[in-house]
Amino acid sequence: MGQSVEKPGACHDALGEVELLDLPASPQVLARLLEEPPDGQAFAPRSVALVAADPVVTAWVIASATAPAFSRNKTKVPSLQRLLARFGTDGFHALVAGIAIRQQLTVVGSKSSRLLRELRQKALKRARLAAALAKACDYPDPHEAYLAGLLLDLGQIALAVQKPALDGGIQADAAAGDSVHRAALEERAEAYTHLAAETIRGWGLESFLSDAVLFHQEAADVLADAHPLIRIVQVAERLATAASKPTEAIQEATQLLGMPAEQIRVLTVRATAQASNLMFEMDTDAARDDAPFDHGQDRLARSIADEALMANMRTLWSNSESEDQVLLAAEQCFALFFDIRRVVYCARSGDRLSGKSPSATYSRVQGLSCRLDDSTSLISRAALTGRPVDSFREKTLGGAALIDRQVARILACDEIICLPVQSSGEAIGTFVLGIDPSRYPRLVRELGLFTRLSDEAALAVVSARRRQHVVSQSQETARLDFEARVRRAAHEVSTPFGVIRNYIAVISAKTEQEQEIAEELATIVKEVERADNIISELSRRSRRPAGDEPLHLNHLVVDLVKTLRGTLLKSSTIEVGLQLDDDIPLLALDQQAVRQVLINLIRNAAEAMREGGGQLRITTENMVLFEGNEYIALSVSDTGPGIPARIVVRLFDPVTSTKGGDHQGLGLNIAKELAERLGARISCRSKAGIGTTFSVLLPRQVTQAPP
């Protein structure tokens, strides 16, 4: 946004380097935007309407939202709602505050101020009319037409804020009402239309928005074949400024847009009324000819001061982790910034409000509660309506609900102010302030700040609850994860223990026959060590680093099959075949993890053929290319009954199993997790009556044998 635009010829000398940074926005619009309550979910329609009511604020929003920091690609003109969403709530608030602070440094005289008001009202009328014409012509983006009509006078706004000495005082005389000089100013301003057009072009939008601004002054016959947006904006400008010759302007509009004259006349009258109403609604003082110039600036200055005060308040609860800490920080804000020392909070729990004292000063209030829908209670009414309620205006404390009177007694005060704490229209609770009657006239002037404080507190409370929910979820996830690790460890340990039991039986038989048992004893030791590794894994949260010893995949397969022949593969009905690629290099992969993946796949295949038997085949293949990367393929196939397609899609989920019993499908889930730790890919192909193949693509991380 801070770009300057070169003006050709004499215009450059007159205006110098003009930037968006120098253009004044409506102080009333800025003040209202600063006073808008925070909304953590979305931008309120009133905020969008306020932005759309001022051409300079709109220009700032579009220029900032299309900057690379917020938008990396060129796009068509988004809605203002979507543009604001790019900033987020905090970012948009910072943008408005920045414009408002810079506005305080922009000195605009009263005469120029009145001219700026006229330009703004004309821009609103033209924008409304452009949008209405676009809709009537079936133009696909009336919002784009609205923006073109609104931004058309950016160049004239720049000209209006130049020094009064410009061109021998043309501007000052024009602002004073000299019709000759006003005409000269308008004629001069037309030469600067390109200032607005070039500024818009710099935003990089995929749109004819810049062209519509640049060429809107062309004659109707020149624009006959122009883009619809350019014709719509030209017509809107002519109709918005043709008070003395409306018939001629309507005839041109009929020629350019092909619309009936009566329809154009109705749209013009309607747009004029809408613009006038909008000016009155958004900026009442600007609609009054006798309004003092400094009224809007005074309001803006107060809003900036309030915003600075709110920024200091936010620092008190910026580090609050819990809801109680947020409420205590809010109580401290009331004491520090408003000298209100007596504060309690009534928190919503279901359909009731229950008292609590954030600072624990008024502990007795914790025993009080009331129904949320109790209309006789000021505390409940504030929570339900979302509006502040006080006993001064209501004049009901003496006959109010019991809880109101009890809270007042606990706070040792004669009157109370009840401030709602709401989030997205839902009641969270109510702050109750105990005050002395003598302070009421002053404090009532601070009611707007009180409301903003409670609104900010509501967002902080919701944020604290969300953080607490995340913490609780994390703790629950950690608990479930540990339980799953225990279950998996128990599941995995069963394999080496089964091997041990089998070899003990073998040893017993050989001992009776006085045969050599050294090899069997070595196998038992290896399986005990593996069981120990599995149990040790319970205490580890991250992947165990691969050992220094490189992985020889084929050796691992042969060794593992030999180990499992006495356990998982001992059935005489299962035939095991190996097809191993001799060119597979040594790999820098975790042997234990690869071994565990292979065990689970072999177990799955063996159990699938437990009843009818079949063939189990293990293959390895060097140099498999997939998605541009090199892998080693490891496959385990069986000729079992196959897996139904409905199960294949969720085969690696922890609870998916076709085997029943205590397995619960954990083996394949573990295999998948271990494969992912290795950076590998695992997949399954299965066909009923033919069998199933599991394929693992291991990263081809080649290493050398240790010296």
N, C-alpha and C positions, 0 to 999 in steps of 0.2 A: 504494500500500500504506500508508502512514503515516496512514490515516484513523482518526479516533476515532469511537466510536459511543455515542450517548446512551442511557442506561438509564433506564427510567421509575421514578417514585416514589422510594422509599427506596433502591432499588438504585443509583441515580445517586450519592447521597451516599456510599454504601459503597465503590463501586469507582472513582469519579472517572472521569477520561478514560482509558480503556484502549485501547491500540493494539497492532497486531501487533508493532510494534517492541519492545514490552515483554515479549512472551511468550518464555519460555525453550525452546529446543530441546534435544534430547539431546546432551550434549557428546561422547558416544562417536560418534554419527552424524556430527556436524560434523567431529570429528577424522579419521574414516575418509574422509570426502569430501575433506578437505584433503590427505590422504595418497594419494589415488588418482593413479595415473600419468597423465600427459597423453595424450590421444588426438586426433590431428588430423583423424580421419575421422568418428567418430560417438561418441555417449556409450555407454560400456560398460554392459551390463545391471546390473552390480553398483552403479554410480552411481545408476541409476534405482531399484533395489531399496532402496538406502539412503535416498533421498528419500522413497520410499513407506513407509518404516518409521517416519516421525516426522510427526505432524500439523502441527507448527509449521513445519518445513522445507517440507513440501508446500504449506502456506498461503502462505509467502513466494514459492515458485516460481510458483504460479498467479497470485497478486496481481501479481507483477512481469511475468510473461509476458503478462498480459492488459492491461497498461498501454499507452497509445497509442504509446509509443516502440518497442514490440515487436509490437503487434497493433492494426491500425487498424479492424478490423471485429469486430462481435459474432459469436461462433462458438459451436458446441456444445462440450461439454467435450472437448478433445483429450487424447490419451494423454500421460503424463508424458514419454515419450520425445520427442514432438513439441514439448511445452512447453519442454523443455531445449534442443532444437535452435534455438529462437527466440533464445536468448542467444548461441549459439556457445560454443566451449570456453572462451575467455577470459572471456566475459561470465558464464557460469555459475560459473567459478572465483572471479570477483570477487564475485558474489552470496554464495557460501558464505563467503568470507573476511570479507565485511561482516557477515554474521550472527554469525560466530564472534567477531569483535572486539567487536561489541555485546554478545554473550553474556558477555564478561568483565566488562562493566559492570553486569550483572544479578546482584544478590545474592539467592541462594536458600538458605534454611536447610536443614539436613539433614532436618527433619521434612517440610517442604514438598517437598523433593526426592523423598522416598519416595512421597508422594502423587502427584507428577507421574509417577513410574515406573508406578504402578498405573493412572493414567489412560491412559498410553501403551499399556500392555499390553491394557487393555480396548478401546482404539481399534483396535488391530491385530486383535483377535479379532472385533470388530464389523465391521470393514472386510472381513476375509476372509469372514465369514459373509454379509454383504450381497452381495458379488460372487458367492458360490456360489449364493445364493438367486436372484439375478438371472439367472444362467445357467440354473438349473433351471426358471425361469418363462419362459424365452425372451425375457427383457427384452433389447432390442437393444444396450444398452451396460453390461455388467457393470463396466467401469472406472469409469463414473460412479457406480454404486452403491458401489464400493469407496471412492471419494473422499468420498461422503456419510457413510459409516460412519466413516471416519477423522477427518473434520473436525467431527464432532458435538460433541465435548467442548472446542472452542476456548474457549467461555465458562467452563467449569469450570477450564480451565488458567489463564485470566485471574484467576479468583477465588482459585485456589490460591496465586498468587504475591503476593497482597496482604499488607499488614502483619499480623502475628499478632494485633494488637490489634483487628482487624476484628470488630465485633459482640461485644465483650467476650471475645475470645480463642477464638471458635468454631473458627477454622481451626487454631490451635495444638493445641487439645484434640482435634480430629478427627484431625490428623496423628499425634498421640500414641496414638491408638487408642480414644478414648472413643466408644463406639457411638452414644450419644444425640446427642452433638455432631456425629458424622460424619453421622448422618441429617439433622440440622439443616443441615449444610453442603450435602448433596446436594439437600435441598429448596430451599435458597436458590439453589443453582447452576441449578436448573431455570428460575428466573425470568430467568436470563441466557442462556438458549438463543438468544434473539433477537440477542445480541451476535454469535454465530457466524453466524446467518442473515443479519443485515444486512451483516456483513463480506463474506460470500460474494456477496450481492446486488450489492455495490459493484464486483464484478469484471466485471459486464456480460455474463455468459454466457447464451447461449440455452439455458437448462436449468431444470429444477425442483429443482436442487440446493439452493438456498436454502430453498425451501418444504419439502423433505424434512427439513431440519434444524429448521426452525421448528415444523412440525406433528407431529413424531415422537412427542410426548407425548400426543397425542389418543387417546381410547379407540377400541377396535377397531370398534365399531359406527359411530362418527363417520367413520372412514376407509374404510368399505366401498366407496364409489364414488370414492375418491381416486385420484390418479395412481399408477400402479404403483410408481414410485420412492419415493413417500412411504410406501406400504404396506410395501415391502421394507425400508426403513430402520427403520420402527417395529418390524417383526418382528425384525430383527437386533439392535436395542437391547434388546428384551424378552428375547430368548434369551441375549444376552451377559451380562445382569445378573440372570437368574432362577435362580440357583444353588439357592435354597431352594424355588422352586415351578416347576420345569421343565415339569411336565405342563400346568399352566395356560397357560404361555407357548406351548407347542407347540400346544395347542388353538386359541389365538388365531391362531397362524400358519397353521394349517390353514384357519381361517375366512377369513382375509384373502387368502391366496395360493392356496387351493384345491389344496394339495399334501398327499400322504399324510403322516401323523404320523411314520411310521418314516423316511421320507426326510429330513424336517426334523431328526429326532433324529441321524441319521448325519451330516448336514451340520454340525450344531452341534458334535458331538464332533470331527469332522475339523478344523473351523475353530479350535477351542480348541487342538488339538495343533499346528496350523500356526503359530498366534500364539505359543505357548510356544517352539517351535523357532526361530522368527524372532527372538524376543527374545534367546534364548541365542546365536544365530549373529551377530546384528548388535550386540548389546550385552550381552556375557556378564556384566559386573558388575551390570547392572541386574536381572538374573534372580536374583541372590544376595541373600538377606535380610541377610547380614552384610557386604555390600560397603561399604567406606568411602565416604562421600559425596563426598569431594574427589578420589577416584581419577579419575573422568571429567573433572573440571575440570582436573586436572593434565595429563592426556593432551591435552586441548584446548589448554592453554597451551603445551605443547611443540610441538604442531602449528602453532600460530600463529607461534611463534618460528622453526620450520623454514621456514614459508612466507615470513616476512620475509627469511630467509637466501637462499631460492631466488629471491626477487624481486631481491635484489642480484646474485646470480649471473647472472640473465637480462640485466641491464644490460651485462654484459661482452660478450655476443655479439649484443646487440640490433641493432648496426650492421654485423654481419658480412655481407659480400656473397657470400663464397665458402665452400666447404666447408672449405678449409684455415684460413680465418680463424675459423670456428666451432670447429674442433678446437683451435686455439691458445688461444681464449678458454676452452675447457673445461679445458685444461692449466693455465691461469692460475687458474681457480677452485679446482682441487685445491691449488694452492700457497697462494692467499690465504686460503681458508676452512678448510683441513684440514692445512696444513703438509706436504703430500705433494709432494715436489719431483721425484720420479723417475717420469715418465709417458711411455709410448709408446702408439701406436695401431696396431691391425692392421685394415686396411681390406679389405672384401670386394670381390673382383673375380672375377666368375663363380663358380667352385666352389673358390676359394682365398682365403686371408687373407694379405695382404702387409703387412709392417711399415713404419711411417713415424713420424717424430718431428715433431710439429707445430711445436715450437720449434727444430728442427734441432740440438738438443743431442746427441742420440744418433743420429747419421746412419748408423752402421753397421747399425742395425736395418732400414734400407731394403733390405738384401740378403737378408732373411729372409722365408720364406713357408711356408705349410702348407696341407693340404687342409682344407676346411670341415668335412668329415665325419670328421676324425681324432679318434676318441673318446678317444685316449690324451692328447691335448693339452688342457690346461685352457683355453687361449685359444679353441680351436675349440668346446669343450663349452659355454663361456659363450655364444658367439655362437649356437649351435644351440638350446640349451635356453631362452635368454632369462633365465637366472638367474645371479646372481653366483657365482663359483667362486674359492676361494683355496687355496693350498698348505698352509695350516695345518690345515684340516679334512680335506683330501684326503690329507695326509701322503705326497705322491707326487712332490714336486719332484725328489728325488734320482733317481727312476726314471721321471720324466715324459718326455713327448715332447721331442725334441731342441730344437724351437723354444722351448719353455718355458724350458729350461735356458739356452739361448743368450741369450734376452731378459733373464733374471735376471742373467746375467754382464755383459751390456751395461749394465744398470741398476746394477750393483755392489751387489746386495742378496741377502739370503738367502731371502726369501719374496715371493710376488706375489699380488695380488688382481686377478681378471679380471672386468670389468664389461661386460655385453652392451650393444650399441647396436642397437636394433631399431625398426622402424617397421611397424605393422600386422602384427606377427608375423614379418616378414621380417628376417633378419640383415643389418645394415649393416656392423658391425665389432665390435671389442672394445677397450676401454681396459685397459691393463695397468699396474697401480700397483706400484712396487717399494717395499717397506716393511721396517723392522727388526722382528724378532720381539718386542721389548719393547713396541712400540706396538700390537700386535695387539689386546689386550683393549679398549683405548679405541676403536680404529678400527672394530672389529666392531659397536660400538654405533651408529656412524655409517653403517652399511651401507645403511639405508633412505634416507638422504640421498644417498649415493653413487649408488644406483639411480635416484633421482629426477633427479639431475644428468645421468646418462647417458641417461635417457628424454627429458629436455628437449633434450639435445644432439642426439638422434636427430631430433626434430622440426625443430630448427634446420638440421641437415644436409639433410633432405628439402626444407625451404623454400629453402635456398641452391641446391640442385640444380634446383629448379623455377624459381627466378629465372634461373639460368644458362641453362636450357632456353629460357625466354622470350626472353632476350637473343639466344641463338643463332638462334631462330626469326625474331626481328626483323631480325637481320643478313641472314639468308637471304632474308627477304621483301624487304628493301631491295635486295639484289642482283638478285633476280628482277624487281622493279619497274623497276630501272634498265635491265635487259636488255629488258624489255617496252617501255619508253619508246624505246629505241634502235630496236627493230623497228618500232614504230608510226611513229616519225619517218621511218625509211627508207621505210615504206609510204606515208606522206602526201606525202613529197617527190617521189615518182614522178609525182604528178599535175601540179604546176607544171612540172616538167622536161619532161613529155610535152607540155604546152601550149607551152613554149618551143621544143621541137624542131619542133612543128607550125608555129608562126608563123615560125620561121627558114626553114622550107621555103616558106611563103607569101611571105615577104620575098624570098627568092631568085627565086621566080617573077615577082614584081612588078618586081624590079630589072631582070630581063632585059627586061621589057616597059615599063620606065621609068614605073611607076605610083607614086602616093603611098603611103608606108609609115609615116607618123608614128603612125597609130592602132595598127598592129601592134607598133611599137617600144614604145609606152606599155604595151601589154598584157604584153610581155616583161618590162619593168621591174617591173610589178605582181606578176607571178608569181615573179620572182626575190626580191622582198621577202617574198612569202608563204613561199617556201622557207626564207628566212633566219629568219622568225618560228618556223617549225616546228622548225628545228634549235635555236634559242635556248630553246625550251620544255624541252629536255632538262635544262637547268641549273636549272629551277624546280620546287620541290616543291609549291607551293600555286597556287591558281588565279590567273591574271594578272588584275588589276583591270580592269574594263571601262573603255574609254577615255572621254574627255570627250564625244566625238561621239555623238549619239544614233543609234539604229538605225532606219532606214526599211526595214522588212521587204520591201515590194514592190519598192523600188529594188534591194535586194540580190538578190532573186530574178531580176529582169530582167537585171541586170548579169552575174550568174553564168551564166545560161543562154546569154547572148551569148558569154561567155568559153569555155564548154565546147562550143559548136557546132563548133569546129574540132578538138576532141579526143574526149571521151567521147561526144558527141552528133553526131559527123560522119557516122555511118552514115545513108545515104539511106532505110534501111528503118525508122528510128525517127522517129515523128512526135511533136513536143513541143507540148503545149497548156498555156496558163496561164489560171487562173481566180482572179483576185486581188481581194480585198475592198478597195475604195477608202477605206473608213472606218477602216482600221487606223491608229492614232495612232503618233507617234514613241515608241520604247521605250528604256528605260534598260537595255539588255542588251549583252553583249560581242559586237560584230559579228564578230570573228574566230571565236569559238566557234560562233555560229549559222551562219556561212558554212561552217565545217568540217563541221558536222552535215549541212547540206544537200548538200554535195559528196559525202559518203559515201552518202547515200540515193540521190542521182542516179546515182552510179557503180554501186550495187547494182542499180538498176532497169535501167540501160543494159546491164549485163553479163547480166542475166537474159533480155534480148531480143536478145542479140548474134547468135544464129543465125537466129531466125525473124522478127526485127523486131517492131514493135508500136507502141502509143501510150504515151507518158509524159506524165502530167498532174501539174502542181503547182498546188495551191490554197492560198489563205490565207483566213481567216475571223475577223472581229472578234467579241469578246465571247462567248466560249464558257464556260458555267458548268459546273464539275465539282467535286463535293464541297464546294460553297459558295464556291469561289474562282473568280476571273475569269482566263481565259486567252485567248491568240491561237492559233488552230489553224493549223498548217502541215502539209500532207499531200503525199506523193509517191506516185503510183500508176503501176503498169505493167500491161501485158496479157501478161506472160510466162507461163510454164508453171505458176506458183504454187509454194508451198513446202509440203512434206509436214507434216502436223500434228505428227509426232514431232520434227521439227526446229524448228518454230515455238516450242515450249515452252522450248528452250534456244538460241534464235536469237542472243541477244546475248552468249553465251559466246565467249571469244576464239578457240576452235578450231573453232567451228561454221561450216560453209560448204557450199554446194551448187555452188560454182564450180570448186573444185579449184585447181591451180596454186599460186602463192606467196602467195595472198591470206590463206588460213587463217582467214577470217571476221573479220579484225581490224577491217575498216571499220565494221561494225555495232556491235562492242564499243566502238570509239572514239566513235561517235555517241552511244551510251548514256551513256558516261562524261561526255562534254561536255554532254549534256542535263541530267544530274544536277547538274553544276557550275552550270548556269544556273538550277537550280530547276525544270526542265521535266520533263514526263512523255513517254515515248516508247513506242509500242505498234505491233503489227503485226496485220493481218488478211490472210489469204490463202486462196484457194480454187483447187484444181487445175483447170486449163483456163481459168480466168477472169483470174487475176492476183493481184497483191499490193499492198496499201496500207500505207505507214508514216505514222503520225500523230504529230506532236510538238505538245504543248500548252505554249506558251511563257508564262511569267508575264506578265500584262498590267501591266507596270510603266511607266506613262505618264510621259513627260518632255516638256520644252519644247525647241524649237530654240534653240541658242545665239544671243545677240544679235549 
